Every structure is written in C-alpha cells, then in structure tokens.
Amino acid sequence: MATETDKSKVIVTSLGVAAGGTAVHHHDFPEIRAEGNSAADAAGQLVNQLTRALDSALTHWRREAVEHAIADVKSFAEKS
C-alpha cells in the first residue's frame, strides 16, 4: 500500500552565515537532525540517520512511522 508523502513535515533551519549551512529534521522526529551545505544535502543526511533509526524501531507502529518519515524526506530532497 503506497502512502502519500508530506514534504511540509520537513523542517528546514538556516545555521546562519557564520556556521554556513542548513539543518533539517522531520516534524515527527525532532530529535533526529542533520546538517548540510544545502537543504537537499541535509535531507540526504537525514534519510541516512532515519534509516539507521529503523534498527531501534521495535514495534510495527514505530517502524511504519520512521518509514513514512523517510519517504517524506526523500520526496523533499528530490524537489529541493
């Protein structure tokens, strides 16, 4: 069953001129963040971190939530 992605769930934050770069996180997983030179780069890093989080997703519900977040972030990265 395909689920529709929601790119608006990806939160983008500028790290400022001094730090240079962008941070992103998924609305449902604010504790998992990634940084990059651009929003697309940071989103790619976030996909990697969320994929690693699947290892600790012990329930079916949690695994589905992480997989949906990965799909949202991938969709965002493709459009950025």
PDB file of N, CA, C and O in Angstrom:
ATOM      1  N   MET A   1       0.838  -1.167   0.000  1.00  0.00           N
ATOM      2  CA  MET A   1       0.000   0.000   0.000  1.00  0.00           C
ATOM      3  C   MET A   1       0.892   1.242   0.000  1.00  0.00           C
ATOM      4  O   MET A   1       1.709   1.415   0.904  1.00  0.00           O
ATOM      5  N   ALA A   2       0.744   2.086  -0.983  1.00  0.00           N
ATOM      6  CA  ALA A   2       1.536   3.308  -1.076  1.00  0.00           C
ATOM      7  C   ALA A   2       0.931   4.380  -0.184  1.00  0.00           C
ATOM      8  O   ALA A   2      -0.288   4.509  -0.075  1.00  0.00           O
ATOM      9  N   THR A   3       1.798   5.134   0.442  1.00  0.00           N
ATOM     10  CA  THR A   3       1.331   6.249   1.258  1.00  0.00           C
ATOM     11  C   THR A   3       1.780   7.537   0.601  1.00  0.00           C
ATOM     12  O   THR A   3       2.837   7.599  -0.027  1.00  0.00           O
ATOM     13  N   GLU A   4       0.963   8.562   0.755  1.00  0.00           N
ATOM     14  CA  GLU A   4       1.301   9.858   0.192  1.00  0.00           C
ATOM     15  C   GLU A   4       2.316  10.548   1.084  1.00  0.00           C
ATOM     16  O   GLU A   4       2.198  10.521   2.309  1.00  0.00           O
ATOM     17  N   THR A   5       3.311  11.165   0.470  1.00  0.00           N
ATOM     18  CA  THR A   5       4.333  11.848   1.248  1.00  0.00           C
ATOM     19  C   THR A   5       3.894  13.273   1.548  1.00  0.00           C
ATOM     20  O   THR A   5       3.063  13.843   0.842  1.00  0.00           O
ATOM     21  N   ASP A   6       4.467  13.840   2.610  1.00  0.00           N
ATOM     22  CA  ASP A   6       4.138  15.186   3.038  1.00  0.00           C
ATOM     23  C   ASP A   6       5.439  15.958   3.241  1.00  0.00           C
ATOM     24  O   ASP A   6       6.039  15.917   4.315  1.00  0.00           O
ATOM     25  N   LYS A   7       5.863  16.658   2.194  1.00  0.00           N
ATOM     26  CA  LYS A   7       7.118  17.405   2.263  1.00  0.00           C
ATOM     27  C   LYS A   7       7.058  18.521   3.301  1.00  0.00           C
ATOM     28  O   LYS A   7       8.101  18.967   3.778  1.00  0.00           O
ATOM     29  N   SER A   8       5.864  18.981   3.660  1.00  0.00           N
ATOM     30  CA  SER A   8       5.744  20.062   4.639  1.00  0.00           C
ATOM     31  C   SER A   8       6.144  19.602   6.041  1.00  0.00           C
ATOM     32  O   SER A   8       6.309  20.430   6.936  1.00  0.00           O
ATOM     33  N   LYS A   9       6.299  18.311   6.240  1.00  0.00           N
ATOM     34  CA  LYS A   9       6.730  17.791   7.539  1.00  0.00           C
ATOM     35  C   LYS A   9       8.234  17.918   7.739  1.00  0.00           C
ATOM     36  O   LYS A   9       8.739  17.647   8.829  1.00  0.00           O
ATOM     37  N   VAL A  10       8.956  18.329   6.695  1.00  0.00           N
ATOM     38  CA  VAL A  10      10.401  18.511   6.790  1.00  0.00           C
ATOM     39  C   VAL A  10      10.665  19.958   7.189  1.00  0.00           C
ATOM     40  O   VAL A  10      10.291  20.891   6.478  1.00  0.00           O
ATOM     41  N   ILE A  11      11.317  20.131   8.339  1.00  0.00           N
ATOM     42  CA  ILE A  11      11.585  21.456   8.883  1.00  0.00           C
ATOM     43  C   ILE A  11      13.021  21.839   8.535  1.00  0.00           C
ATOM     44  O   ILE A  11      13.962  21.109   8.845  1.00  0.00           O
ATOM     45  N   VAL A  12      13.176  22.986   7.890  1.00  0.00           N
ATOM     46  CA  VAL A  12      14.486  23.469   7.455  1.00  0.00           C
ATOM     47  C   VAL A  12      14.854  24.691   8.284  1.00  0.00           C
ATOM     48  O   VAL A  12      14.048  25.607   8.451  1.00  0.00           O
ATOM     49  N   THR A  13      16.087  24.696   8.805  1.00  0.00           N
ATOM     50  CA  THR A  13      16.585  25.802   9.615  1.00  0.00           C
ATOM     51  C   THR A  13      17.948  26.231   9.093  1.00  0.00           C
ATOM     52  O   THR A  13      18.835  25.399   8.896  1.00  0.00           O
ATOM     53  N   SER A  14      18.112  27.525   8.872  1.00  0.00           N
ATOM     54  CA  SER A  14      19.415  28.047   8.470  1.00  0.00           C
ATOM     55  C   SER A  14      20.321  28.076   9.688  1.00  0.00           C
ATOM     56  O   SER A  14      19.899  28.465  10.777  1.00  0.00           O
ATOM     57  N   LEU A  15      21.558  27.665   9.504  1.00  0.00           N
ATOM     58  CA  LEU A  15      22.530  27.678  10.597  1.00  0.00           C
ATOM     59  C   LEU A  15      23.212  29.033  10.715  1.00  0.00           C
ATOM     60  O   LEU A  15      24.057  29.226  11.589  1.00  0.00           O
ATOM     61  N   GLY A  16      22.860  29.964   9.854  1.00  0.00           N
ATOM     62  CA  GLY A  16      23.428  31.300   9.908  1.00  0.00           C
ATOM     63  C   GLY A  16      24.651  31.439   9.034  1.00  0.00           C
ATOM     64  O   GLY A  16      25.241  30.454   8.591  1.00  0.00           O
ATOM     65  N   VAL A  17      25.016  32.671   8.797  1.00  0.00           N
ATOM     66  CA  VAL A  17      26.134  32.965   7.913  1.00  0.00           C
ATOM     67  C   VAL A  17      27.443  32.434   8.484  1.00  0.00           C
ATOM     68  O   VAL A  17      28.241  31.849   7.751  1.00  0.00           O
ATOM     69  N   ALA A  18      27.676  32.625   9.764  1.00  0.00           N
ATOM     70  CA  ALA A  18      28.937  32.199  10.381  1.00  0.00           C
ATOM     71  C   ALA A  18      29.118  30.682  10.298  1.00  0.00           C
ATOM     72  O   ALA A  18      30.198  30.199   9.958  1.00  0.00           O
ATOM     73  N   ALA A  19      28.068  29.945  10.608  1.00  0.00           N
ATOM     74  CA  ALA A  19      28.157  28.481  10.583  1.00  0.00           C
ATOM     75  C   ALA A  19      28.084  27.966   9.151  1.00  0.00           C
ATOM     76  O   ALA A  19      28.701  26.956   8.810  1.00  0.00           O
ATOM     77  N   GLY A  20      27.329  28.665   8.323  1.00  0.00           N
ATOM     78  CA  GLY A  20      27.179  28.275   6.928  1.00  0.00           C
ATOM     79  C   GLY A  20      26.557  26.906   6.780  1.00  0.00           C
ATOM     80  O   GLY A  20      27.190  25.902   7.108  1.00  0.00           O
ATOM     81  N   GLY A  21      25.363  26.844   6.306  1.00  0.00           N
ATOM     82  CA  GLY A  21      24.716  25.566   6.094  1.00  0.00           C
ATOM     83  C   GLY A  21      23.277  25.570   6.553  1.00  0.00           C
ATOM     84  O   GLY A  21      22.707  26.601   6.912  1.00  0.00           O
ATOM     85  N   THR A  22      22.714  24.383   6.527  1.00  0.00           N
ATOM     86  CA  THR A  22      21.307  24.196   6.806  1.00  0.00           C
ATOM     87  C   THR A  22      21.121  22.954   7.663  1.00  0.00           C
ATOM     88  O   THR A  22      21.828  21.960   7.497  1.00  0.00           O
ATOM     89  N   ALA A  23      20.182  23.019   8.562  1.00  0.00           N
ATOM     90  CA  ALA A  23      19.810  21.854   9.368  1.00  0.00           C
ATOM     91  C   ALA A  23      18.378  21.466   9.000  1.00  0.00           C
ATOM     92  O   ALA A  23      17.553  22.332   8.707  1.00  0.00           O
ATOM     93  N   VAL A  24      18.089  20.179   9.016  1.00  0.00           N
ATOM     94  CA  VAL A  24      16.732  19.701   8.751  1.00  0.00           C
ATOM     95  C   VAL A  24      16.362  18.615   9.755  1.00  0.00           C
ATOM     96  O   VAL A  24      17.216  17.896  10.272  1.00  0.00           O
ATOM     97  N   HIS A  25      15.068  18.522  10.009  1.00  0.00           N
ATOM     98  CA  HIS A  25      14.527  17.405  10.787  1.00  0.00           C
ATOM     99  C   HIS A  25      13.097  17.162  10.342  1.00  0.00           C
ATOM    100  O   HIS A  25      12.475  18.027   9.725  1.00  0.00           O
ATOM    101  N   HIS A  26      12.581  15.999  10.652  1.00  0.00           N
ATOM    102  CA  HIS A  26      11.198  15.674  10.328  1.00  0.00           C
ATOM    103  C   HIS A  26      10.327  16.066  11.510  1.00  0.00           C
ATOM    104  O   HIS A  26      10.713  15.866  12.662  1.00  0.00           O
ATOM    105  N   HIS A  27       9.185  16.609  11.239  1.00  0.00           N
ATOM    106  CA  HIS A  27       8.262  17.071  12.278  1.00  0.00           C
ATOM    107  C   HIS A  27       7.986  16.006  13.329  1.00  0.00           C
ATOM    108  O   HIS A  27       7.895  16.320  14.516  1.00  0.00           O
ATOM    109  N   ASP A  28       7.853  14.761  12.914  1.00  0.00           N
ATOM    110  CA  ASP A  28       7.510  13.672  13.832  1.00  0.00           C
ATOM    111  C   ASP A  28       8.710  13.144  14.614  1.00  0.00           C
ATOM    112  O   ASP A  28       8.542  12.401  15.581  1.00  0.00           O
ATOM    113  N   PHE A  29       9.921  13.524  14.197  1.00  0.00           N
ATOM    114  CA  PHE A  29      11.148  13.055  14.853  1.00  0.00           C
ATOM    115  C   PHE A  29      12.115  14.227  15.062  1.00  0.00           C
ATOM    116  O   PHE A  29      13.197  14.240  14.476  1.00  0.00           O
ATOM    117  N   PRO A  30      11.738  15.205  15.885  1.00  0.00           N
ATOM    118  CA  PRO A  30      12.604  16.385  16.069  1.00  0.00           C
ATOM    119  C   PRO A  30      13.946  16.062  16.709  1.00  0.00           C
ATOM    120  O   PRO A  30      14.880  16.859  16.623  1.00  0.00           O
ATOM    121  N   GLU A  31      14.050  14.916  17.341  1.00  0.00           N
ATOM    122  CA  GLU A  31      15.308  14.535  17.991  1.00  0.00           C
ATOM    123  C   GLU A  31      16.356  14.039  16.991  1.00  0.00           C
ATOM    124  O   GLU A  31      17.531  13.911  17.335  1.00  0.00           O
ATOM    125  N   ILE A  32      15.932  13.762  15.759  1.00  0.00           N
ATOM    126  CA  ILE A  32      16.858  13.289  14.729  1.00  0.00           C
ATOM    127  C   ILE A  32      17.052  14.429  13.730  1.00  0.00           C
ATOM    128  O   ILE A  32      16.148  14.755  12.962  1.00  0.00           O
ATOM    129  N   ARG A  33      18.234  15.026  13.750  1.00  0.00           N
ATOM    130  CA  ARG A  33      18.540  16.178  12.896  1.00  0.00           C
ATOM    131  C   ARG A  33      19.763  15.897  12.046  1.00  0.00           C
ATOM    132  O   ARG A  33      20.589  15.045  12.376  1.00  0.00           O
ATOM    133  N   ALA A  34      19.865  16.630  10.946  1.00  0.00           N
ATOM    134  CA  ALA A  34      21.035  16.510  10.085  1.00  0.00           C
ATOM    135  C   ALA A  34      21.388  17.888   9.539  1.00  0.00           C
ATOM    136  O   ALA A  34      20.532  18.762   9.407  1.00  0.00           O
ATOM    137  N   GLU A  35      22.668  18.060   9.228  1.00  0.00           N
ATOM    138  CA  GLU A  35      23.157  19.319   8.685  1.00  0.00           C
ATOM    139  C   GLU A  35      23.811  19.078   7.338  1.00  0.00           C
ATOM    140  O   GLU A  35      24.309  17.989   7.053  1.00  0.00           O
ATOM    141  N   GLY A  36      23.799  20.117   6.516  1.00  0.00           N
ATOM    142  CA  GLY A  36      24.453  20.035   5.216  1.00  0.00           C
ATOM    143  C   GLY A  36      24.669  21.411   4.640  1.00  0.00           C
ATOM    144  O   GLY A  36      24.256  22.411   5.227  1.00  0.00           O
ATOM    145  N   ASN A  37      25.321  21.465   3.485  1.00  0.00           N
ATOM    146  CA  ASN A  37      25.582  22.739   2.819  1.00  0.00           C
ATOM    147  C   ASN A  37      24.328  23.341   2.210  1.00  0.00           C
ATOM    148  O   ASN A  37      24.259  24.549   1.986  1.00  0.00           O
ATOM    149  N   SER A  38      23.336  22.497   1.943  1.00  0.00           N
ATOM    150  CA  SER A  38      22.060  22.941   1.379  1.00  0.00           C
ATOM    151  C   SER A  38      20.947  22.111   2.020  1.00  0.00           C
ATOM    152  O   SER A  38      21.207  21.134   2.721  1.00  0.00           O
ATOM    153  N   ALA A  39      19.715  22.517   1.767  1.00  0.00           N
ATOM    154  CA  ALA A  39      18.584  21.757   2.311  1.00  0.00           C
ATOM    155  C   ALA A  39      18.562  20.341   1.732  1.00  0.00           C
ATOM    156  O   ALA A  39      18.280  19.380   2.449  1.00  0.00           O
ATOM    157  N   ALA A  40      18.855  20.213   0.448  1.00  0.00           N
ATOM    158  CA  ALA A  40      18.860  18.886  -0.181  1.00  0.00           C
ATOM    159  C   ALA A  40      19.965  18.007   0.387  1.00  0.00           C
ATOM    160  O   ALA A  40      19.757  16.815   0.616  1.00  0.00           O
ATOM    161  N   ASP A  41      21.139  18.587   0.614  1.00  0.00           N
ATOM    162  CA  ASP A  41      22.261  17.840   1.192  1.00  0.00           C
ATOM    163  C   ASP A  41      21.920  17.383   2.614  1.00  0.00           C
ATOM    164  O   ASP A  41      22.154  16.230   2.975  1.00  0.00           O
ATOM    165  N   ALA A  42      21.378  18.281   3.402  1.00  0.00           N
ATOM    166  CA  ALA A  42      20.996  17.935   4.775  1.00  0.00           C
ATOM    167  C   ALA A  42      19.894  16.879   4.776  1.00  0.00           C
ATOM    168  O   ALA A  42      19.892  15.986   5.623  1.00  0.00           O
ATOM    169  N   ALA A  43      18.958  16.974   3.834  1.00  0.00           N
ATOM    170  CA  ALA A  43      17.883  15.978   3.744  1.00  0.00           C
ATOM    171  C   ALA A  43      18.454  14.602   3.426  1.00  0.00           C
ATOM    172  O   ALA A  43      17.987  13.599   3.965  1.00  0.00           O
ATOM    173  N   GLY A  44      19.452  14.544   2.563  1.00  0.00           N
ATOM    174  CA  GLY A  44      20.104  13.264   2.263  1.00  0.00           C
ATOM    175  C   GLY A  44      20.739  12.667   3.504  1.00  0.00           C
ATOM    176  O   GLY A  44      20.664  11.458   3.725  1.00  0.00           O
ATOM    177  N   GLN A  45      21.360  13.501   4.308  1.00  0.00           N
ATOM    178  CA  GLN A  45      21.950  13.037   5.562  1.00  0.00           C
ATOM    179  C   GLN A  45      20.861  12.575   6.539  1.00  0.00           C
ATOM    180  O   GLN A  45      21.041  11.602   7.271  1.00  0.00           O
ATOM    181  N   LEU A  46      19.734  13.287   6.537  1.00  0.00           N
ATOM    182  CA  LEU A  46      18.626  12.917   7.427  1.00  0.00           C
ATOM    183  C   LEU A  46      18.045  11.562   7.038  1.00  0.00           C
ATOM    184  O   LEU A  46      17.682  10.771   7.909  1.00  0.00           O
ATOM    185  N   VAL A  47      17.956  11.292   5.756  1.00  0.00           N
ATOM    186  CA  VAL A  47      17.487   9.967   5.301  1.00  0.00           C
ATOM    187  C   VAL A  47      18.387   8.886   5.876  1.00  0.00           C
ATOM    188  O   VAL A  47      17.901   7.860   6.353  1.00  0.00           O
ATOM    189  N   ASN A  48      19.699   9.110   5.835  1.00  0.00           N
ATOM    190  CA  ASN A  48      20.636   8.126   6.389  1.00  0.00           C
ATOM    191  C   ASN A  48      20.405   7.920   7.883  1.00  0.00           C
ATOM    192  O   ASN A  48      20.406   6.785   8.361  1.00  0.00           O
ATOM    193  N   GLN A  49      20.209   8.996   8.612  1.00  0.00           N
ATOM    194  CA  GLN A  49      20.001   8.884  10.057  1.00  0.00           C
ATOM    195  C   GLN A  49      18.673   8.197  10.381  1.00  0.00           C
ATOM    196  O   GLN A  49      18.604   7.381  11.300  1.00  0.00           O
ATOM    197  N   LEU A  50      17.632   8.524   9.637  1.00  0.00           N
ATOM    198  CA  LEU A  50      16.336   7.873   9.869  1.00  0.00           C
ATOM    199  C   LEU A  50      16.409   6.385   9.519  1.00  0.00           C
ATOM    200  O   LEU A  50      15.793   5.556  10.189  1.00  0.00           O
ATOM    201  N   THR A  51      17.156   6.052   8.477  1.00  0.00           N
ATOM    202  CA  THR A  51      17.321   4.645   8.101  1.00  0.00           C
ATOM    203  C   THR A  51      18.003   3.880   9.226  1.00  0.00           C
ATOM    204  O   THR A  51      17.620   2.752   9.535  1.00  0.00           O
ATOM    205  N   ARG A  52      19.015   4.491   9.840  1.00  0.00           N
ATOM    206  CA  ARG A  52      19.670   3.852  10.990  1.00  0.00           C
ATOM    207  C   ARG A  52      18.702   3.711  12.164  1.00  0.00           C
ATOM    208  O   ARG A  52      18.804   2.759  12.938  1.00  0.00           O
ATOM    209  N   ALA A  53      17.773   4.640  12.300  1.00  0.00           N
ATOM    210  CA  ALA A  53      16.799   4.581  13.393  1.00  0.00           C
ATOM    211  C   ALA A  53      15.865   3.381  13.253  1.00  0.00           C
ATOM    212  O   ALA A  53      15.263   2.947  14.235  1.00  0.00           O
ATOM    213  N   LEU A  54      15.741   2.847  12.051  1.00  0.00           N
ATOM    214  CA  LEU A  54      14.906   1.654  11.859  1.00  0.00           C
ATOM    215  C   LEU A  54      15.419   0.481  12.691  1.00  0.00           C
ATOM    216  O   LEU A  54      14.637  -0.376  13.102  1.00  0.00           O
ATOM    217  N   ASP A  55      16.729   0.436  12.940  1.00  0.00           N
ATOM    218  CA  ASP A  55      17.306  -0.655  13.735  1.00  0.00           C
ATOM    219  C   ASP A  55      16.751  -0.692  15.150  1.00  0.00           C
ATOM    220  O   ASP A  55      16.674  -1.757  15.762  1.00  0.00           O
ATOM    221  N   SER A  56      16.367   0.459  15.666  1.00  0.00           N
ATOM    222  CA  SER A  56      15.856   0.511  17.040  1.00  0.00           C
ATOM    223  C   SER A  56      14.330   0.631  17.088  1.00  0.00           C
ATOM    224  O   SER A  56      13.755   0.800  18.162  1.00  0.00           O
ATOM    225  N   ALA A  57      13.687   0.544  15.946  1.00  0.00           N
ATOM    226  CA  ALA A  57      12.222   0.593  15.901  1.00  0.00           C
ATOM    227  C   ALA A  57      11.680  -0.798  16.225  1.00  0.00           C
ATOM    228  O   ALA A  57      11.597  -1.663  15.353  1.00  0.00           O
ATOM    229  N   LEU A  58      11.319  -0.995  17.467  1.00  0.00           N
ATOM    230  CA  LEU A  58      10.958  -2.340  17.932  1.00  0.00           C
ATOM    231  C   LEU A  58       9.505  -2.731  17.668  1.00  0.00           C
ATOM    232  O   LEU A  58       9.172  -3.916  17.676  1.00  0.00           O
ATOM    233  N   THR A  59       8.647  -1.752  17.438  1.00  0.00           N
ATOM    234  CA  THR A  59       7.245  -2.072  17.188  1.00  0.00           C
ATOM    235  C   THR A  59       6.913  -1.798  15.715  1.00  0.00           C
ATOM    236  O   THR A  59       7.575  -1.006  15.045  1.00  0.00           O
ATOM    237  N   HIS A  60       5.882  -2.470  15.244  1.00  0.00           N
ATOM    238  CA  HIS A  60       5.430  -2.279  13.863  1.00  0.00           C
ATOM    239  C   HIS A  60       5.015  -0.828  13.647  1.00  0.00           C
ATOM    240  O   HIS A  60       5.327  -0.239  12.612  1.00  0.00           O
ATOM    241  N   TRP A  61       4.318  -0.255  14.613  1.00  0.00           N
ATOM    242  CA  TRP A  61       3.857   1.129  14.513  1.00  0.00           C
ATOM    243  C   TRP A  61       5.036   2.090  14.376  1.00  0.00           C
ATOM    244  O   TRP A  61       5.016   2.981  13.525  1.00  0.00           O
ATOM    245  N   ARG A  62       6.050   1.915  15.200  1.00  0.00           N
ATOM    246  CA  ARG A  62       7.213   2.805  15.169  1.00  0.00           C
ATOM    247  C   ARG A  62       7.955   2.662  13.844  1.00  0.00           C
ATOM    248  O   ARG A  62       8.384   3.655  13.257  1.00  0.00           O
ATOM    249  N   ARG A  63       8.104   1.431  13.376  1.00  0.00           N
ATOM    250  CA  ARG A  63       8.792   1.190  12.104  1.00  0.00           C
ATOM    251  C   ARG A  63       8.049   1.874  10.959  1.00  0.00           C
ATOM    252  O   ARG A  63       8.673   2.494  10.098  1.00  0.00           O
ATOM    253  N   GLU A  64       6.735   1.765  10.943  1.00  0.00           N
ATOM    254  CA  GLU A  64       5.941   2.424   9.899  1.00  0.00           C
ATOM    255  C   GLU A  64       6.099   3.938   9.964  1.00  0.00           C
ATOM    256  O   GLU A  64       6.181   4.597   8.927  1.00  0.00           O
ATOM    257  N   ALA A  65       6.141   4.495  11.170  1.00  0.00           N
ATOM    258  CA  ALA A  65       6.295   5.946  11.331  1.00  0.00           C
ATOM    259  C   ALA A  65       7.648   6.404  10.782  1.00  0.00           C
ATOM    260  O   ALA A  65       7.723   7.429  10.104  1.00  0.00           O
ATOM    261  N   VAL A  66       8.703   5.664  11.064  1.00  0.00           N
ATOM    262  CA  VAL A  66      10.035   6.017  10.570  1.00  0.00           C
ATOM    263  C   VAL A  66      10.078   5.866   9.051  1.00  0.00           C
ATOM    264  O   VAL A  66      10.641   6.719   8.366  1.00  0.00           O
ATOM    265  N   GLU A  67       9.500   4.807   8.521  1.00  0.00           N
ATOM    266  CA  GLU A  67       9.488   4.603   7.075  1.00  0.00           C
ATOM    267  C   GLU A  67       8.730   5.722   6.370  1.00  0.00           C
ATOM    268  O   GLU A  67       9.140   6.172   5.300  1.00  0.00           O
ATOM    269  N   HIS A  68       7.629   6.173   6.962  1.00  0.00           N
ATOM    270  CA  HIS A  68       6.867   7.280   6.368  1.00  0.00           C
ATOM    271  C   HIS A  68       7.692   8.570   6.408  1.00  0.00           C
ATOM    272  O   HIS A  68       7.684   9.342   5.448  1.00  0.00           O
ATOM    273  N   ALA A  69       8.395   8.801   7.503  1.00  0.00           N
ATOM    274  CA  ALA A  69       9.259   9.983   7.607  1.00  0.00           C
ATOM    275  C   ALA A  69      10.353   9.935   6.547  1.00  0.00           C
ATOM    276  O   ALA A  69      10.671  10.956   5.936  1.00  0.00           O
ATOM    277  N   ILE A  70      10.930   8.757   6.325  1.00  0.00           N
ATOM    278  CA  ILE A  70      11.959   8.608   5.288  1.00  0.00           C
ATOM    279  C   ILE A  70      11.382   8.977   3.924  1.00  0.00           C
ATOM    280  O   ILE A  70      12.027   9.686   3.152  1.00  0.00           O
ATOM    281  N   ALA A  71      10.184   8.508   3.623  1.00  0.00           N
ATOM    282  CA  ALA A  71       9.547   8.826   2.344  1.00  0.00           C
ATOM    283  C   ALA A  71       9.307  10.331   2.217  1.00  0.00           C
ATOM    284  O   ALA A  71       9.525  10.901   1.148  1.00  0.00           O
ATOM    285  N   ASP A  72       8.862  10.980   3.296  1.00  0.00           N
ATOM    286  CA  ASP A  72       8.647  12.431   3.273  1.00  0.00           C
ATOM    287  C   ASP A  72       9.948  13.166   2.966  1.00  0.00           C
ATOM    288  O   ASP A  72       9.973  14.073   2.134  1.00  0.00           O
ATOM    289  N   VAL A  73      11.029  12.773   3.642  1.00  0.00           N
ATOM    290  CA  VAL A  73      12.315  13.452   3.476  1.00  0.00           C
ATOM    291  C   VAL A  73      12.884  13.193   2.081  1.00  0.00           C
ATOM    292  O   VAL A  73      13.441  14.102   1.466  1.00  0.00           O
ATOM    293  N   LYS A  74      12.753  11.979   1.579  1.00  0.00           N
ATOM    294  CA  LYS A  74      13.224  11.685   0.221  1.00  0.00           C
ATOM    295  C   LYS A  74      12.472  12.535  -0.803  1.00  0.00           C
ATOM    296  O   LYS A  74      13.075  13.075  -1.731  1.00  0.00           O
ATOM    297  N   SER A  75      11.174  12.650  -0.632  1.00  0.00           N
ATOM    298  CA  SER A  75      10.364  13.469  -1.541  1.00  0.00           C
ATOM    299  C   SER A  75      10.799  14.931  -1.469  1.00  0.00           C
ATOM    300  O   SER A  75      10.904  15.601  -2.496  1.00  0.00           O
ATOM    301  N   PHE A  76      11.048  15.418  -0.273  1.00  0.00           N
ATOM    302  CA  PHE A  76      11.526  16.788  -0.095  1.00  0.00           C
ATOM    303  C   PHE A  76      12.864  16.981  -0.797  1.00  0.00           C
ATOM    304  O   PHE A  76      13.051  17.977  -1.496  1.00  0.00           O
ATOM    305  N   ALA A  77      13.789  16.057  -0.627  1.00  0.00           N
ATOM    306  CA  ALA A  77      15.124  16.155  -1.212  1.00  0.00           C
ATOM    307  C   ALA A  77      15.062  16.175  -2.737  1.00  0.00           C
ATOM    308  O   ALA A  77      15.812  16.904  -3.385  1.00  0.00           O
ATOM    309  N   GLU A  78      14.173  15.378  -3.299  1.00  0.00           N
ATOM    310  CA  GLU A  78      14.037  15.330  -4.756  1.00  0.00           C
ATOM    311  C   GLU A  78      13.516  16.642  -5.321  1.00  0.00           C
ATOM    312  O   GLU A  78      13.842  17.001  -6.452  1.00  0.00           O
ATOM    313  N   LYS A  79      12.720  17.353  -4.559  1.00  0.00           N
ATOM    314  CA  LYS A  79      12.132  18.614  -5.015  1.00  0.00           C
ATOM    315  C   LYS A  79      12.992  19.821  -4.687  1.00  0.00           C
ATOM    316  O   LYS A  79      12.732  20.915  -5.187  1.00  0.00           O
ATOM    317  N   SER A  80      14.025  19.642  -3.847  1.00  0.00           N
ATOM    318  CA  SER A  80      14.863  20.771  -3.437  1.00  0.00           C
ATOM    319  C   SER A  80      15.956  21.059  -4.433  1.00  0.00           C
ATOM    320  O   SER A  80      16.747  21.981  -4.233  1.00  0.00           O
TER     321      SER A  80
END
